[in-house]
Amino acid sequence: MRKMSVILLFFYSLCLISCHLQENRREINNLKKQNSIILKFYPTGVVNDVRYSISVIGDSFVVKNSSPINISENKEYVALLSKDQVNKIDTLVSSIKLQYRDTVISEDTWGVTLLINNQVFYEVGDFSFKRQPEEVKNLINYLVGLSAIKIELYGFS
């Protein structure tokens, strides 16, 4: 009787461990399917001086303003995206087929880098909200529109 109890306990433990491992695998696979997007705005030529950044990982949406002009301005905005918003972002991301890089440096302009799943898809040294490939423009404008922090690309002169 005692041997039977030990054997049953052993098999029960194996079942619990197996179920837990399967659940962990499912979570990891779901994370891999989610798009990770990072959009950075910085003065041209100073890639490490990110003034604004937008991050989307799964349904998490984070906007940071590293150098607010007024002290009263928000420095960070964090939100959870709705399913519709996540689907819209996924659709916009899937429409971007080619990588675009133009790092010619112009004075007194803004540089922008768009990373999707840790891969640079768009990088320019003379950014304007109006001049960019249509599919990239749609994604950037949508992300900026979701932010409660206004992204102002002011002149440096």
N, CA and C of each residue as an Amber inpcrd file, in Angstrom:
protein
   471
   0.8220000  -1.1930000   0.0000000   0.0000000   0.0000000   0.0000000
   0.8690000   1.2610000   0.0000000   1.8990000   1.2410000   0.7860000
   2.7920000   2.3860000   0.8700000   3.5160000   2.6040000  -0.4480000
   3.9560000   1.5010000  -1.0870000   4.6220000   1.6050000  -2.3870000
   3.6760000   2.1930000  -3.4270000   2.4560000   1.7830000  -3.3760000
   1.4560000   2.2810000  -4.3280000   1.2490000   3.7810000  -4.1570000
   1.1970000   4.2690000  -2.9220000   1.0390000   5.7010000  -2.6530000
   2.2270000   6.5000000  -3.1810000   3.4230000   5.9790000  -2.9800000
   4.6340000   6.6630000  -3.4480000   4.6420000   6.7150000  -4.9720000
   4.2640000   5.6090000  -5.6110000   4.2310000   5.5590000  -7.0760000
   3.1860000   6.5420000  -7.6140000   2.0050000   6.5700000  -7.0160000
   0.9650000   7.5070000  -7.4450000   1.4050000   8.9560000  -7.2490000
   2.0420000   9.2380000  -6.1410000   2.5450000  10.5820000  -5.8800000
   3.6070000  10.9780000  -6.9060000   4.4570000  10.0390000  -7.2620000
   5.4990000  10.2730000  -8.2560000   4.8770000  10.6200000  -9.6160000
   3.9120000   9.8430000 -10.0650000   3.2660000  10.0910000 -11.3510000
   2.4560000  11.3870000 -11.3370000   1.8390000  11.6810000 -10.2230000
   1.1020000  12.9380000 -10.0960000   2.0580000  14.1290000 -10.2340000
   3.2130000  14.0210000  -9.5890000   4.2310000  15.0830000  -9.6840000
   4.7210000  15.2500000 -11.1180000   4.9440000  14.1550000 -11.8120000
   5.3710000  14.2160000 -13.2110000   4.3320000  14.9210000 -14.0800000
   3.0660000  14.6180000 -13.8430000   1.9940000  15.2660000 -14.6120000
   1.9750000  16.7670000 -14.3690000   2.1280000  17.1930000 -13.1230000
   2.1370000  18.6230000 -12.8100000   3.3100000  19.3250000 -13.4810000
   4.4750000  18.7200000 -13.4270000   5.6660000  19.3100000 -14.0440000
   5.4830000  19.4050000 -15.5500000   4.9590000  18.3720000 -16.1530000
   4.7430000  18.3550000 -17.5990000   3.7610000  19.4480000 -18.0250000
   2.6760000  19.5950000 -17.2940000   1.6850000  20.6320000 -17.6210000
   2.2970000  22.0230000 -17.4880000   3.0820000  22.2220000 -16.4470000
   3.7280000  23.5210000 -16.2310000   4.6910000  23.8480000 -17.3730000
   5.4580000  22.8840000 -17.8210000   6.3930000  23.1000000 -18.9260000
   5.6640000  23.4290000 -20.2240000   4.5540000  22.7520000 -20.4800000
   3.7780000  23.0390000 -21.6830000   3.2110000  24.4570000 -21.6460000
   2.7570000  24.8760000 -20.4890000   2.2170000  26.2230000 -20.3550000
   3.3160000  27.2620000 -20.5760000   4.5030000  27.0170000 -20.0380000
   5.6290000  27.9340000 -20.2600000   5.9870000  28.0160000 -21.7400000
   5.9800000  26.8980000 -22.4430000   6.2600000  26.9020000 -23.8780000
   5.2310000  27.7170000 -24.6470000   3.9670000  27.5800000 -24.2690000
   2.9050000  28.3530000 -24.9280000   3.1260000  29.8510000 -24.7310000
   3.4670000  30.2530000 -23.5060000   3.7150000  31.6690000 -23.2270000
   4.8990000  32.1910000 -24.0340000   5.9620000  31.4150000 -24.1230000
   7.1370000  31.8200000 -24.8970000   6.7840000  31.9420000 -26.3700000
   6.0270000  30.9950000 -26.9040000   5.6100000  31.0630000 -28.3100000
   4.7280000  32.2750000 -28.5700000   3.8420000  32.6110000 -27.6330000
   2.9960000  33.7970000 -27.7950000   3.8350000  35.0670000 -27.7970000
   4.8490000  35.1360000 -26.9290000   5.7250000  36.3040000 -26.9080000
   6.5020000  36.4390000 -28.2080000   6.9210000  35.3150000 -28.7800000
   7.6570000  35.3560000 -30.0420000   6.7800000  35.8600000 -31.1790000
   5.4820000  35.5860000 -31.1330000   4.5680000  36.0120000 -32.1890000
   4.2590000  37.5040000 -32.1100000   4.3920000  38.0910000 -30.9140000
   4.0650000  39.4980000 -30.7400000   5.1650000  40.3690000 -31.3360000
   4.7570000  41.4500000 -31.9650000   5.7280000  42.3940000 -32.5060000
   6.3020000  43.2460000 -31.3870000   7.5820000  43.4800000 -31.4880000
   8.2650000  44.4040000 -30.5950000   8.6800000  45.5960000 -31.4610000
   8.1940000  46.7760000 -31.1080000   8.4530000  47.9690000 -31.9180000
   9.0860000  49.0290000 -31.0320000  10.1600000  49.6190000 -31.5270000
  10.7880000  50.7470000 -30.8390000  11.0030000  51.8440000 -31.8710000
  10.5210000  53.0240000 -31.5500000  10.6530000  54.1850000 -32.4200000
  11.3740000  55.2650000 -31.6290000  12.5080000  55.7430000 -32.1620000
  13.3190000  56.7350000 -31.4480000  13.4760000  58.0000000 -32.2810000
  13.3250000  59.1430000 -31.6260000  13.5410000  60.4470000 -32.2440000
  14.7260000  61.1000000 -31.5340000  15.6940000  61.5930000 -32.2950000
  16.9000000  62.1710000 -31.7030000  17.4650000  63.2490000 -32.6310000
  18.2290000  64.2010000 -32.0610000  18.8730000  65.1850000 -32.9260000
  19.8270000  64.4690000 -33.8870000  19.8170000  64.8550000 -35.1320000
  20.6470000  64.1870000 -36.1440000  22.1000000  64.1480000 -35.6990000
  22.6920000  62.9840000 -35.8740000  24.0980000  62.7910000 -35.5580000
  24.3570000  62.4090000 -34.1120000  23.3300000  62.4140000 -33.2820000
  23.4960000  62.0790000 -31.8690000  22.5040000  60.9640000 -31.5180000
  22.7400000  59.7920000 -32.0450000  21.8100000  58.6700000 -31.9020000
  21.5520000  58.3150000 -30.4400000  22.5290000  58.5330000 -29.5790000
  22.3670000  58.1880000 -28.1600000  21.5930000  59.2340000 -27.3620000
  21.2950000  60.3740000 -27.9650000  20.5500000  61.4410000 -27.2930000
  19.0780000  61.3560000 -27.6850000  18.4340000  60.2620000 -27.3210000
  17.0380000  60.0330000 -27.6890000  16.1520000  60.9810000 -26.8890000
  15.4380000  61.8520000 -27.5960000  14.5560000  62.8240000 -26.9340000
  13.1710000  62.2330000 -26.6990000  12.6820000  61.4940000 -27.6870000
  11.3820000  60.8260000 -27.5770000  11.5600000  59.3750000 -27.9860000
  10.8540000  58.4920000 -27.2950000  10.8530000  57.0930000 -27.7250000
   9.4570000  56.5180000 -27.5070000   9.0830000  55.6420000 -28.4140000
   7.8100000  54.9290000 -28.3190000   8.1350000  53.4480000 -28.4020000
   7.6340000  52.6850000 -27.4370000   7.8570000  51.2350000 -27.4240000
   6.5150000  50.5200000 -27.3750000   6.3990000  49.4960000 -28.1960000
   5.2170000  48.6440000 -28.1870000   5.7100000  47.2080000 -28.0990000
   5.3320000  46.5400000 -27.0150000   5.6620000  45.1260000 -26.8610000
   4.3740000  44.4370000 -26.4530000   3.8550000  43.6240000 -27.3740000
   2.5550000  43.0060000 -27.1290000   1.4970000  44.0790000 -27.0360000
   0.8310000  44.1750000 -25.8740000  -0.1910000  45.2060000 -25.7040000
   0.2770000  46.3500000 -24.8030000   1.5780000  46.3840000 -24.5040000
   2.1470000  47.4640000 -23.6960000   2.6180000  48.6020000 -24.5940000
   2.2550000  49.8040000 -24.2220000   2.5870000  50.9920000 -25.0010000
   3.2430000  51.9940000 -24.0620000   4.5080000  52.3650000 -24.3670000
   5.2550000  53.2770000 -23.5070000   5.8540000  54.3890000 -24.3590000
   5.6060000  55.6270000 -23.9520000   6.1790000  56.7900000 -24.6310000
   7.0010000  57.5460000 -23.5940000   8.2170000  57.9240000 -23.9750000
   9.0820000  58.6740000 -23.0670000   9.5410000  59.9700000 -23.7290000
   9.5130000  61.0180000 -22.9400000  10.0380000  62.3170000 -23.3540000
  11.2460000  62.5750000 -22.4610000  12.4460000  62.3880000 -22.9830000
  13.6580000  62.4950000 -22.1690000  14.0570000  63.9310000 -21.8830000
  13.5980000  64.8600000 -22.6850000  13.9830000  66.2690000 -22.5150000
  12.7780000  67.1820000 -22.6780000  11.8660000  67.1810000 -21.7000000
  10.6990000  68.0580000 -21.8340000  11.1050000  69.5260000 -21.8190000
  10.4390000  70.3170000 -22.6480000  10.7250000  71.7490000 -22.7250000
  10.2200000  72.4410000 -21.4590000   9.0220000  72.1020000 -21.0290000
   8.4500000  72.6640000 -19.8040000   8.5110000  71.6220000 -18.7000000
   8.7470000  72.0680000 -17.4960000   8.8350000  71.1570000 -16.3500000
   7.5100000  70.4440000 -16.1190000   6.4140000  71.0860000 -16.4580000
   5.0940000  70.5130000 -16.2100000   4.7140000  69.4080000 -17.2020000
   5.4840000  69.2380000 -18.2720000   5.1710000  68.2130000 -19.2720000
   5.4280000  66.8170000 -18.7160000   4.5980000  65.8820000 -19.1430000
   4.8060000  64.4840000 -18.7590000   6.1020000  63.9620000 -19.3620000
   6.8060000  63.1500000 -18.5980000   8.0270000  62.5420000 -19.1020000
   7.7750000  61.1280000 -19.6120000   6.6810000  60.5120000 -19.1260000
   6.4110000  59.1360000 -19.5320000   4.9100000  58.8880000 -19.5720000
   4.5040000  58.1290000 -20.5660000   3.1040000  57.7390000 -20.7190000
   3.0850000  56.2350000 -20.9390000   2.3370000  55.5290000 -20.1130000
   2.2470000  54.0740000 -20.2040000   0.7740000  53.6940000 -20.3380000
   0.4930000  52.7920000 -21.2740000  -0.8960000  52.3680000 -21.4700000
  -0.9270000  50.9260000 -21.9670000  -2.0740000  50.3130000 -21.7730000
  -2.3290000  49.0000000 -22.3680000  -3.1730000  49.2240000 -23.6130000
  -2.7540000  48.6200000 -24.6960000  -3.4760000  48.7680000 -25.9570000
  -4.6420000  47.7960000 -26.0100000  -5.7000000  48.2130000 -26.6750000
  -6.8330000  47.3140000 -26.8890000  -6.4590000  46.2870000 -27.9620000
  -7.2680000  45.2660000 -28.0580000  -7.0350000  44.2400000 -29.0790000
  -7.0880000  44.8400000 -30.4890000  -8.0260000  45.7630000 -30.6990000
  -8.1420000  46.4270000 -31.9990000  -6.8970000  47.2320000 -32.3250000
  -6.3650000  47.9350000 -31.3280000  -5.1480000  48.7210000 -31.5490000
  -3.9520000  47.8160000 -31.8690000  -3.8320000  46.7180000 -31.1420000
  -2.7430000  45.7640000 -31.3990000  -2.8750000  45.1840000 -32.8060000
  -4.1020000  44.8290000 -33.1910000  -4.3260000  44.2900000 -34.5390000
  -3.9870000  45.3200000 -35.6140000  -4.3630000  46.5810000 -35.3720000
  -4.0540000  47.6500000 -36.3270000  -2.5370000  47.8140000 -36.4660000
  -1.8200000  47.7940000 -35.3480000  -0.3590000  47.9070000 -35.3780000
   0.2460000  46.7190000 -36.1180000  -0.2530000  45.5200000 -35.8440000
   0.2480000  44.3240000 -36.5420000   0.0310000  44.4330000 -38.0440000
  -1.1240000  44.9540000 -38.4430000  -1.4180000  45.1410000 -39.8700000
  -0.4630000  46.1550000 -40.4910000  -0.2470000  47.2660000 -39.7990000
   0.6650000  48.2880000 -40.3160000   2.0990000  47.7580000 -40.4010000
   2.5150000  46.9910000 -39.4010000   3.8670000  46.4090000 -39.4140000
   4.0160000  45.4300000 -40.5650000   3.0100000  44.6020000 -40.7850000
   3.1040000  43.5980000 -41.8530000   3.1390000  44.2300000 -43.2420000
   2.7040000  45.4770000 -43.3580000   2.7400000  46.1400000 -44.6620000
   4.1390000  46.6710000 -45.0090000   5.0210000  46.7240000 -44.0190000
   6.3860000  47.2120000 -44.2610000   7.2260000  46.0370000 -44.7630000
   7.6000000  46.0980000 -46.0280000   8.3120000  44.9800000 -46.6560000
   9.8160000  45.2040000 -46.7450000  10.2210000  46.4480000 -46.9660000
  11.6360000  46.7360000 -47.1920000  12.2160000  47.5710000 -46.0690000
  13.5050000  47.3890000 -45.8530000  14.2130000  48.2510000 -44.9170000
  14.6500000  49.5030000 -45.6660000  14.6410000  50.6250000 -44.9600000
  15.0150000  51.8870000 -45.5750000  15.9760000  52.5990000 -44.6350000
  17.1680000  52.8950000 -45.1400000  18.1620000  53.6040000 -44.3300000
  18.7910000  54.7080000 -45.1530000  18.7490000  55.9020000 -44.6100000
  19.3860000  57.0570000 -45.2240000  19.9340000  57.8980000 -44.0830000
  21.1790000  57.7010000 -43.7650000  21.7500000  58.3620000 -42.5940000
  22.6020000  59.5690000 -42.9620000  22.2650000  60.2140000 -44.0760000
  22.9390000  61.4630000 -44.4320000  22.5930000  62.4800000 -43.3490000
  23.6110000  63.1030000 -42.8100000  23.4070000  64.0240000 -41.6960000
  23.2130000  65.4460000 -42.2120000  22.1110000  66.0440000 -41.8040000
  21.8280000  67.4470000 -42.0990000  21.8050000  68.1840000 -40.7620000
  22.2530000  69.4170000 -40.7590000  22.2600000  70.1780000 -39.5180000
  20.8480000  70.5630000 -39.1000000  20.6550000  70.6640000 -37.8060000
  19.4070000  71.1400000 -37.2140000  18.1860000  70.3510000 -37.6560000
  18.3180000  69.0350000 -37.7270000  17.1870000  68.1830000 -38.0820000
  17.0830000  67.0480000 -37.0740000  16.0800000  66.2520000 -37.2570000
  15.8350000  65.1150000 -36.3840000  16.1370000  63.8150000 -37.1150000
  16.7230000  62.8890000 -36.3880000  16.9130000  61.5430000 -36.8930000
  15.8640000  60.6390000 -36.2700000  15.5190000  59.5950000 -36.9880000
  14.5320000  58.6350000 -36.5010000  15.0090000  57.2260000 -36.8160000
  14.8100000  56.3350000 -35.8460000  15.0920000  54.9160000 -36.0570000
  13.8560000  54.1330000 -35.6480000  13.4160000  53.2380000 -36.5350000
  12.2880000  52.3550000 -36.2660000  12.8180000  50.9280000 -36.2440000
  12.7240000  50.2980000 -35.0780000  13.1400000  48.8990000 -34.9380000
  11.8980000  48.0310000 -34.7830000  11.8410000  46.9610000 -35.5560000
  10.7550000  45.9950000 -35.4330000  11.4000000  44.6590000 -35.1450000
  11.0530000  44.0890000 -33.9970000  11.6660000  42.8390000 -33.5360000
  13.1940000  42.9290000 -33.5600000  13.7050000  44.0310000 -33.0270000
  15.1480000  44.3100000 -32.8970000  15.8850000  44.4170000 -34.2210000
  15.1750000  44.6880000 -35.2850000  15.7870000  44.8510000 -36.5980000
  15.4230000  46.2390000 -37.1250000  16.4330000  46.9760000 -37.5850000
  16.1830000  48.3260000 -38.0920000  15.4420000  48.2330000 -39.4250000
  14.2460000  48.8430000 -39.4720000  13.4650000  48.8620000 -40.7010000
  13.4380000  50.2380000 -41.3420000  13.6690000  51.2500000 -40.5250000
  13.6370000  52.6040000 -41.0610000  14.5880000  53.4500000 -40.2300000
  15.5010000  54.1360000 -40.9220000  16.4410000  55.0120000 -40.2260000
  16.8130000  56.1520000 -41.1600000  16.5330000  57.3740000 -40.7150000
  16.8640000  58.5530000 -41.5170000  17.4920000  59.6090000 -40.6310000
  18.3320000  60.4190000 -41.2490000  18.9900000  61.5010000 -40.5360000
  18.3350000  62.8410000 -40.7680000  17.3100000  62.8990000 -41.5950000
  16.5930000  64.1450000 -41.8700000  15.1050000  63.8130000 -41.9080000
  14.5060000  63.6520000 -40.7290000  13.1330000  63.1630000 -40.6350000
  12.1110000  64.2940000 -40.7090000  11.0150000  63.9960000 -41.3830000
   9.8320000  64.8470000 -41.4000000   8.6280000  63.9110000 -41.3520000
   7.5780000  64.3190000 -40.6680000   6.3770000  63.4820000 -40.6060000
   5.7240000  63.3250000 -41.9760000   6.1230000  64.1450000 -42.9380000
   5.4940000  64.1160000 -44.2570000   6.2860000  63.3270000 -45.2950000
   7.6020000  63.2600000 -45.1530000   8.4480000  62.6300000 -46.1800000
   8.9670000  61.2730000 -45.7150000   8.2880000  60.2440000 -46.0760000
   8.7450000  58.8860000 -45.8010000   7.8910000  57.9160000 -46.5970000
   8.3580000  56.6890000 -46.7430000   7.5340000  55.7090000 -47.4630000
   6.1520000  55.5950000 -46.7990000   5.1360000  55.4350000 -47.5960000
   3.7490000  55.4580000 -47.1200000   3.4990000  54.4650000 -45.9770000
   3.9950000  53.2240000 -46.1050000   3.7320000  52.2160000 -45.0710000
   4.4150000  52.5720000 -43.7470000   5.6000000  53.1800000 -43.8270000
   6.3070000  53.6140000 -42.6150000   5.5920000  54.8310000 -42.0200000
   5.1860000  55.7320000 -42.8700000   4.4570000  56.9410000 -42.4490000
   3.1910000  56.5610000 -41.6890000   2.4500000  55.5870000 -42.2120000
   1.2080000  55.1590000 -41.5670000   1.4630000  54.6210000 -40.1620000
   2.4980000  53.7960000 -40.0090000   2.8140000  53.2230000 -38.6970000
   3.2760000  54.3190000 -37.7270000   4.2090000  55.1520000 -38.1590000
   4.7230000  56.2070000 -37.2760000   3.6070000  57.1540000 -36.8560000
   2.7950000  57.5850000 -37.8010000   1.6950000  58.5060000 -37.4650000
   0.6800000  57.8590000 -36.5190000   0.4220000  56.5740000 -36.7030000
  -0.5200000  55.8790000 -35.8150000   0.0460000  55.8060000 -34.3940000
   1.3150000  55.4370000 -34.2710000   1.9360000  55.3380000 -32.9480000
   1.9880000  56.6960000 -32.2590000   2.3780000  57.7230000 -32.9910000
   2.4400000  59.0750000 -32.4230000   1.0380000  59.5310000 -32.0120000
   0.0410000  59.1700000 -32.8010000  -1.3380000  59.5410000 -32.4840000
  -1.8750000  58.8760000 -31.2250000  -1.3420000  57.7210000 -30.8650000
  -1.7910000  57.0360000 -29.6460000  -1.2210000  57.6650000 -28.3790000
  -0.1760000  58.4330000 -28.5260000   0.5380000  58.9830000 -27.3780000
  -0.1870000  60.1550000 -26.7410000  -0.1530000  60.2040000 -25.4150000
  -0.6710000  61.3650000 -24.6910000   0.4040000  62.4430000 -24.5900000
   1.6390000  62.0730000 -24.8950000   2.7390000  63.0280000 -24.9060000
   2.8800000  63.5480000 -26.3350000   2.8090000  64.8560000 -26.4900000
   2.9360000  65.4390000 -27.8250000   4.4050000  65.3930000 -28.2470000
   4.6390000  64.8650000 -29.4190000   6.0000000  64.7750000 -29.9450000
   6.2140000  65.9590000 -30.8620000   7.0150000  66.9050000 -30.3710000
   7.2890000  68.1300000 -31.1060000   8.7310000  68.1000000 -31.5890000
   8.9000000  68.1000000 -32.8830000  10.2400000  68.1020000 -33.4570000
  10.6020000  69.5340000 -33.8060000  11.0510000  70.2530000 -32.8010000
  11.3800000  71.6680000 -32.9310000  12.7400000  71.8400000 -33.5900000
  12.9960000  73.0320000 -34.1090000  14.2890000  73.3510000 -34.7110000
  15.3530000  73.5600000 -33.6440000  16.5920000  73.3830000 -34.0140000
  17.6840000  73.5270000 -33.0530000  18.3870000  74.8590000 -33.1500000
  18.1110000  75.6480000 -34.1890000  18.8500000  76.8980000 -34.3470000
  18.2780000  78.0080000 -33.5120000
